[in-house]
Amino acid sequence: MHDRLAFVHTRQPAMLTRAEGRRWVNREEDPERLCAEYLRSRVPVKLSVIFVSTYVSNSRNEGPRCIEPIGRTTEIDVEV
């Protein structure tokens, strides 16, 4: 988990830029090299974190309330 994302969740998905995504699905790339490059804790793109209520945590709930912001947006810059 990247320390700048720890407040969001204890797990972090692999985050790829568009170019990295194209490399990831390219069968000619070396899978071991790609894993070493991309499957680590990092922030390769600028992120906007928008907090929503726990209403979204129930899979039976649907509609606009699931994405209604409840706080201010937090920006997380690309790591250099």
Secondary structure as UniProt FT lines:
FT   TURN            3..8
FT   HELIX           18..25
FT   TURN            27..28
FT   HELIX           31..38
FT   STRAND          47..49
FT   HELIX           54..57
FT   TURN            59..60
FT   HELIX           64..67
FT   STRAND          74..76
//
